[in-house]
């Protein structure tokens, strides 16, 4: 009864999934409640709009994958079935993770809900479920078992199991990508190189599954030739198209997520500083030592209280007379670090004094 599959058919041939609709409505409602609570409690620091858009985008993709034409054709076309799986496994979870629903819940809630949420997030079961090794193994098993074993046929022919498979894909994708892409207050904190390594190691899972399906000689799992419409491709061609979707589409999405991790790494100032390693630490230590041993004490520097603002670099240099040789190192306020304007100005003054220092007399 369905027309030939196309973009227009995917946009117009909708089916109603009450469970998906109810879960999506509840999730969006709770997220909106959290955003409103944070805006009321912290009017100067409301919840970021872009995170709200990411979460709503994830819920929208979930609805499109299950209730639009993508979900209407998933029992007829295997390659559409694979498109649906990629959306549920690799698109919906990263969008939900970017929305940071757990952090929003902590910011919006009060005791006892706040304390209970923190205990659950840091509990042993939650730590095990968010363990990167568990997430990677679950991802690999879910992709291969649901497409390359006899379980694929059983899932396709049983509607209840098929719906449970959709929920499992979203859950597995969320647990796998959470420690890699997320900033939720979970136990695990992976460095950016480790995140990239995990994604690189898991990419062959999609590639192998896609190639195995793309060069297979049997029909699409769970789809009988007698149930196929006349406009549909042959079972073997449909299988090959599904393999191409998994191979090319899965690897393309995984590569895009790798680029996202690179972008996160480049914008993380702490990671950028620590990435210089020994040379950056040596440079900062040497700069701090030179300033501490040669910068003169500005007037009133020793009497400034802990809450007094530090003098600007230009003022410090202007008020600082040249120190006599052999004087001890002055007190130095390093609260701003060794790379702020004050210390850089003092370092330039130190270099200027070296340039005008008279040569040492021969003994």
Secondary structure, 3 states (H helix, E strand, C coil): CCCCCCHHHHHHCCCCCHHHHHHHHHHHHHHHHHHHHHHHHCCCCCCCHHHHHHHHHHHHHHHHHHHCHHHHCCCCCHHHHHHHHHHHHHHHHHHHHHCCHHHHHHHHCCCCHHHHHHHHHCCHHHHHHCCHHHHHHHHHHHHHHHHHCCHHHHHHHCHHHHHHHHHHHHHHHHHHHHHHHCCCCCCCCCCHHHHHHHHHHHHHHHHHHHHHHHCCCCCCCCCCHHHCCCCCCCHHHHHHHHHHHHHHHHHHHHHHHHHHHHHHHHHCHHHHHHHCCHHHHHHHHHHHHHHHHHCCCCCCHHHCCCCCCCCCHHHHHHCCCCCCCCCCCCCCCCCCCCCCHHHHHHHHHHHHHHHHCCCCCCC
